[in-house]
Amino acid sequence: MAFYYDEPAHTFSEYLLVPGYSSEKCIPANVDLRTPLVKYKKGEEPAITMNIPMVSAIMQAVSGEKLAVALSKEGGVSFIYGSQSVEDEAAMVARVKGYRAGFVSSDSNIRPDSTLADILALKERTGHSTVAVTSDGTANGKLEGIVTSRDYRPSRMSMDAKVRDFMTPIDKMVYAPKDTTLQQANDIIWEKKLNTLPIVDDDGRMLYMVFRKDYATHKEYPLELLDSKKRHIVGAGINTRDYAERVPALIDAGVDVLCIDSSEGYSAWQKITLDWIREHYGDSVKVGAGNVVDAEGFRFLAEAGADFIKVGIGGGSICITREQKGIGRGQATALIDVCKARDEYFEETGVYIPVCSDGGIVYDYHMTLALAMGADFMMLGRYFARFDESPTNKVNINGTYMKEYWGEGSSRARNWQRYDMGGAAKLSFEEGVDSYVPYAGSLKDNVNLTLAKVRSTMCNCGALNIRELQEKAKLTLVSATSLVEGGAHDVMLKENSNSNYPK
């Protein structure tokens, strides 16, 4: 007969942390959030250690090159989405590895034959008032001019006015050649009293923008995660079908770590993929696997050679796998079970395999719960999709700014490889939805706020690092009535001042 678990599966919201003793050293400024990304042997250091326990999900709506750079600056790692061509994904990785601090690829570009209406629509979509005018309207087209808010007055100009007629043309602009250093660029900006300095190649094609406003921020990233060559660390997603072509291309592009992107990892396909990577690259290529929800799944992937293992099936905000297939497990219970297996494996073998909690994070405090339950880091989708740096459009829905967000199992993503079960190369039915999430601003501001909460809670538990939190944490299940008690109740709120809204 079928096996039945004795206890129901629980979610993060069903738990609370019970405070522990806090010494005088337990202040947020002393909390160290460094955590291993890949496996290591007892007594050794992991090949990659993150400075914060956050990675971005392998999703079209989340992990593009802009977010990869922004998250690396804060100390985490982004996994470039794999549901695109091998060439496009490798090019994204290469651009992240080739990123020059302070040199920004322009994401507000327009053609000279566009109109004022197009300029206003672009400004509405990106929020940027500085627009590069290039021959083909791309970030790397031949630079022909620039438009700022000082170049036009919508109230006195026709919406049909051509950009070429009111832009500042290139012969009246200050720009710099491709070999300009950041210090030289900033000197030019200050000497010429500029807000923006375009950097162009020998053929006059746009390469980067250097902004005056960014000058002070270059020193604001003490946790920046860089490789030995001072390049941003970046990951990339792969699948169990075209790995023989995709993996070599990503390695050539400079990727630091890979992850098999699959809704369910306890399968022969993942072992076959891992075996191929080990056969061709040994242990030099770091690759995570998943997703699993129990000890058996963890042990399978550990023995198959995974460098980290993701936990979670059906708990993502845009995932409908549980509704469609009845497969999954409450995220908290799954995580506790897998982390227990991880610790047992470490005791047996002396090899520590980091666990990534993927899905089920609704509030910021759920991240602290996930860490206390044993996770080494979290993979987040909706959380990062809300920020300026995610690759999706910002749209106005009934007066509220939102960002588009869709699941890899949706028809929009067409990522059938993620749900590959060895059959036809197609998505038989949807396991994800197409949606919106509230726009939240910059990644930096939000990540800093979230981690401030995590550090504060860790201090309440008497812990100054993640391992100490896992050793000292005391967790209690709460009743439905306790959940009501935990929020504002029996009062009339003046306004919605609760900043801990769903992420």
ZAMARGU-4260 file (C-alpha; in steps of 0.2 Angstrom, whole numbers, plus 5000, padded with zeros to 4 digits):
<rodrens>
0) 5000/5000/5000 | 5005/5018/4998 | 5016/5026/5011 | 5008/5039/5022 | 5017/5053/5032
5) 5011/5054/5050 | 5011/5073/5051 | 5004/5086/5039 | 5017/5096/5029 | 5019/5114/5036
10) 5023/5131/5028 | 5034/5145/5035 | 5019/5155/5041 | 5015/5141/5053 | 5031/5144/5063
15) 5038/5157/5074 | 5055/5159/5081 | 5056/5160/5100 | 5069/5173/5106 | 5085/5167/5114
20) 5098/5176/5125 | 5106/5191/5117 | 5123/5196/5123 | 5130/5213/5122 | 5138/5208/5106
25) 5122/5204/5097 | 5119/5219/5087 | 5114/5219/5069 | 5131/5227/5063 | 5140/5212/5070
30) 5130/5199/5061 | 5139/5190/5047 | 5128/5183/5033 | 5142/5174/5023 | 5136/5157/5017
35) 5143/5143/5006 | 5136/5142/4988 | 5144/5125/4983 | 5149/5109/4992 | 5166/5107/5002
40) 5175/5094/5012 | 5176/5096/5031 | 5191/5107/5036 | 5191/5115/5018 | 5184/5131/5011
45) 5170/5131/4998 | 5175/5137/4981 | 5162/5150/4981 | 5156/5159/4997 | 5142/5172/4995
50) 5141/5187/5007 | 5122/5186/5008 | 5111/5171/5007 | 5101/5176/4992 | 5101/5170/4974
55) 5089/5175/4960 | 5078/5162/4952 | 5081/5155/4935 | 5067/5164/4926 | 5064/5175/4911
60) 5055/5188/4922 | 5069/5189/4935 | 5087/5185/4931 | 5094/5195/4916 | 5111/5203/4916
65) 5106/5219/4924 | 5099/5210/4939 | 5114/5199/4939 | 5126/5214/4941 | 5115/5222/4954
70) 5114/5207/4965 | 5132/5203/4964 | 5136/5221/4970 | 5126/5216/4986 | 5135/5200/4989
75) 5123/5187/4981 | 5122/5177/4964 | 5110/5178/4950 | 5106/5163/4939 | 5104/5169/4921
80) 5088/5160/4914 | 5091/5145/4903 | 5075/5146/4893 | 5083/5155/4878 | 5095/5150/4865
85) 5112/5144/4870 | 5120/5159/4861 | 5109/5171/4870 | 5112/5164/4887 | 5131/5163/4884
90) 5131/5181/4878 | 5121/5187/4894 | 5134/5178/4905 | 5148/5186/4895 | 5141/5203/4897
95) 5140/5201/4916 | 5158/5195/4917 | 5163/5209/4906 | 5154/5223/4915 | 5164/5238/4921
100) 5159/5245/4937 | 5152/5262/4934 | 5150/5259/4915 | 5131/5256/4913 | 5123/5249/4897
105) 5109/5260/4892 | 5092/5253/4893 | 5083/5269/4887 | 5087/5271/4869 | 5077/5278/4854
110) 5079/5281/4835 | 5081/5299/4828 | 5065/5297/4818 | 5055/5293/4833 | 5043/5306/4841
115) 5040/5315/4857 | 5026/5303/4861 | 5038/5289/4860 | 5050/5298/4871 | 5037/5300/4884
120) 5031/5282/4883 | 5049/5276/4885 | 5051/5287/4900 | 5035/5280/4908 | 5041/5263/4905
125) 5059/5264/4911 | 5058/5279/4923 | 5073/5287/4915 | 5074/5305/4909 | 5090/5303/4899
130) 5088/5294/4883 | 5102/5289/4870 | 5098/5292/4852 | 5106/5279/4841 | 5104/5275/4823
135) 5094/5259/4826 | 5087/5263/4843 | 5098/5250/4852 | 5110/5251/4866 | 5125/5248/4854
140) 5119/5257/4839 | 5129/5272/4832 | 5127/5287/4844 | 5118/5302/4835 | 5112/5312/4850
145) 5105/5312/4867 | 5088/5318/4875 | 5085/5324/4892 | 5070/5332/4901 | 5077/5349/4897
150) 5076/5346/4878 | 5057/5346/4877 | 5041/5353/4884 | 5026/5342/4881 | 5014/5356/4884
155) 5021/5367/4870 | 5026/5354/4858 | 5017/5342/4846 | 5017/5324/4851 | 5023/5321/4833
160) 5039/5331/4834 | 5053/5321/4828 | 5067/5317/4841 | 5081/5323/4828 | 5073/5340/4829
165) 5074/5343/4848 | 5088/5331/4853 | 5106/5337/4858 | 5116/5331/4842 | 5132/5322/4844
170) 5142/5336/4837 | 5137/5347/4852 | 5139/5333/4865 | 5154/5328/4876 | 5158/5309/4875
175) 5173/5298/4878 | 5182/5284/4869 | 5181/5265/4874 | 5198/5265/4884 | 5192/5278/4896
180) 5194/5273/4914 | 5181/5276/4927 | 5192/5289/4935 | 5195/5298/4919 | 5176/5298/4915
185) 5172/5305/4932 | 5185/5319/4930 | 5177/5323/4913 | 5160/5323/4921 | 5165/5335/4935
190) 5176/5347/4923 | 5162/5348/4910 | 5148/5349/4923 | 5139/5334/4914 | 5126/5323/4921
195) 5130/5309/4908 | 5145/5304/4899 | 5143/5292/4884 | 5157/5280/4880 | 5158/5275/4862
200) 5169/5264/4851 | 5180/5268/4837 | 5166/5267/4825 | 5155/5279/4836 | 5144/5265/4842
205) 5137/5266/4860 | 5146/5256/4873 | 5141/5263/4890 | 5135/5278/4900 | 5143/5285/4915
210) 5132/5295/4926 | 5136/5309/4939 | 5124/5302/4951 | 5133/5285/4952 | 5149/5293/4957
215) 5146/5291/4976 | 5138/5274/4975 | 5153/5266/4968 | 5160/5265/4986 | 5144/5258/4993
220) 5146/5240/4990 | 5157/5233/5004 | 5149/5215/5001 | 5152/5215/4982 | 5155/5197/4976
225) 5169/5196/4964 | 5180/5183/4956 | 5199/5182/4957 | 5200/5194/4942 | 5188/5207/4950
230) 5173/5202/4939 | 5156/5199/4945 | 5151/5181/4950 | 5136/5175/4940 | 5127/5158/4938
235) 5117/5151/4924 | 5103/5138/4922 | 5104/5123/4911 | 5092/5109/4907 | 5093/5090/4905
240) 5091/5090/4886 | 5104/5101/4877 | 5118/5101/4891 | 5131/5095/4879 | 5130/5111/4869
245) 5124/5123/4883 | 5137/5119/4896 | 5153/5122/4886 | 5146/5138/4879 | 5142/5145/4896
250) 5159/5139/4903 | 5168/5148/4888 | 5158/5164/4892 | 5165/5163/4910 | 5150/5157/4921
255) 5155/5153/4939 | 5141/5141/4943 | 5128/5131/4935 | 5111/5125/4941 | 5099/5112/4933
260) 5083/5120/4931 | 5069/5108/4934 | 5053/5107/4943 | 5057/5090/4950 | 5075/5084/4953
265) 5073/5066/4959 | 5075/5059/4941 | 5087/5049/4930 | 5088/5064/4919 | 5097/5075/4932
270) 5110/5061/4936 | 5113/5059/4917 | 5117/5077/4916 | 5128/5077/4931 | 5137/5062/4925
275) 5141/5070/4908 | 5147/5086/4917 | 5159/5076/4929 | 5165/5065/4914 | 5170/5081/4904
280) 5175/5093/4917 | 5177/5084/4933 | 5174/5094/4949 | 5180/5110/4941 | 5163/5115/4935
285) 5151/5119/4950 | 5133/5114/4947 | 5117/5113/4958 | 5103/5102/4956 | 5085/5100/4961
290) 5071/5102/4966 | 5068/5089/4979 | 5056/5089/4995 | 5063/5074/5005 | 5078/5065/5012
295) 5078/5052/4998 | 5078/5065/4984 | 5093/5074/4993 | 5103/5058/4995 | 5100/5054/4977
300) 5107/5071/4970 | 5121/5071/4983 | 5127/5054/4977 | 5125/5060/4959 | 5137/5074/4962
305) 5127/5090/4965 | 5137/5105/4972 | 5121/5112/4980 | 5103/5105/4981 | 5087/5115/4979
310) 5072/5111/4990 | 5054/5115/4985 | 5040/5109/4973 | 5024/5119/4970 | 5027/5133/4983
315) 5032/5147/4971 | 5019/5162/4970 | 5017/5158/4951 | 5018/5139/4952 | 5002/5129/4950
320) 5011/5112/4950 | 5002/5106/4966 | 4985/5111/4958 | 4989/5103/4941 | 4997/5087/4947
325) 4995/5085/4966 | 5014/5084/4968 | 5024/5094/4981 | 5026/5097/5000 | 5024/5111/5012
330) 5040/5121/5011 | 5045/5121/5029 | 5042/5103/5031 | 5052/5099/5015 | 5066/5110/5021
335) 5068/5103/5038 | 5068/5085/5031 | 5081/5089/5018 | 5092/5099/5030 | 5092/5084/5042
340) 5098/5073/5028 | 5111/5085/5023 | 5118/5085/5041 | 5118/5066/5042 | 5127/5065/5025
345) 5140/5077/5031 | 5143/5067/5047 | 5144/5051/5036 | 5155/5058/5022 | 5163/5074/5028
350) 5156/5083/5013 | 5145/5097/5016 | 5132/5101/5002 | 5123/5117/5004 | 5104/5117/5003
355) 5094/5131/4994 | 5076/5134/4999 | 5067/5138/4983 | 5049/5145/4985 | 5036/5148/4999
360) 5044/5165/5004 | 5029/5177/5007 | 5036/5189/5020 | 5054/5194/5024 | 5054/5185/5041
365) 5051/5169/5031 | 5069/5170/5025 | 5075/5170/5043 | 5064/5155/5046 | 5071/5146/5031
370) 5089/5149/5037 | 5085/5144/5055 | 5077/5128/5048 | 5094/5124/5039 | 5094/5132/5023
375) 5111/5139/5017 | 5103/5152/5006 | 5086/5156/4997 | 5082/5156/4978 | 5069/5170/4976
380) 5058/5174/4961 | 5044/5186/4965 | 5055/5195/4977 | 5067/5201/4964 | 5054/5203/4950
385) 5048/5218/4958 | 5063/5228/4956 | 5070/5241/4943 | 5084/5228/4938 | 5072/5214/4933
390) 5070/5212/4914 | 5051/5215/4913 | 5041/5230/4909 | 5034/5242/4922 | 5016/5245/4919
395) 5002/5256/4926 | 4987/5245/4932 | 4973/5256/4938 | 4984/5269/4945 | 4997/5257/4953
400) 5014/5253/4945 | 5017/5235/4943 | 5030/5223/4935 | 5026/5209/4924 | 5030/5192/4931
405) 5027/5175/4924 | 5032/5157/4928 | 5043/5146/4918 | 5029/5134/4917 | 5018/5146/4909
410) 5014/5146/4890 | 5022/5163/4889 | 5039/5156/4895 | 5037/5140/4884 | 5051/5132/4895
415) 5046/5114/4892 | 5063/5108/4897 | 5060/5113/4915 | 5046/5100/4915 | 5055/5087/4905
420) 5050/5069/4908 | 5058/5061/4893 | 5043/5063/4881 | 5040/5075/4867 | 5048/5092/4866
425) 5033/5102/4871 | 5024/5109/4886 | 5009/5098/4888 | 5000/5109/4901 | 5004/5124/4911
430) 5012/5123/4928 | 5014/5142/4930 | 5004/5158/4928 | 5007/5175/4919 | 5004/5189/4932
435) 5009/5206/4939 | 5019/5210/4956 | 5019/5227/4964 | 5033/5238/4958 | 5045/5241/4973
440) 5060/5252/4967 | 5078/5247/4967 | 5086/5231/4972 | 5099/5239/4983 | 5086/5248/4994
445) 5075/5233/4996 | 5088/5220/4999 | 5096/5231/5012 | 5079/5233/5021 | 5076/5214/5020
450) 5093/5209/5027 | 5091/5222/5041 | 5076/5213/5047 | 5085/5196/5045 | 5100/5203/5055
455) 5089/5210/5069 | 5079/5193/5071 | 5096/5184/5072 | 5101/5195/5086 | 5084/5191/5095
460) 5089/5173/5094 | 5107/5176/5100 | 5115/5172/5084 | 5129/5182/5075 | 5130/5170/5059
465) 5119/5158/5050 | 5127/5142/5057 | 5125/5149/5075 | 5107/5153/5071 | 5104/5135/5065
470) 5111/5129/5081 | 5102/5141/5093 | 5086/5143/5085 | 5070/5138/5094 | 5055/5136/5083
475) 5037/5134/5088 | 5021/5129/5077 | 5007/5142/5079 | 4988/5140/5078 | 4977/5149/5066
480) 4972/5161/5081 | 4990/5165/5084 | 4992/5170/5066 | 4978/5183/5069 | 4985/5189/5085
485) 5002/5192/5077 | 4996/5205/5065 | 4987/5222/5069 | 4970/5218/5076 | 4955/5226/5085
490) 4961/5244/5079 | 4956/5255/5065 | 4972/5258/5055 | 4975/5276/5049 | 4984/5270/5033
495) 4992/5254/5027 | 5009/5257/5036 | 5014/5238/5036 | 5030/5238/5026 | 5031/5219/5027
500) 5020/5216/5013 | 5021/5200/5003 | 5037/5198/4993
</rodrens>
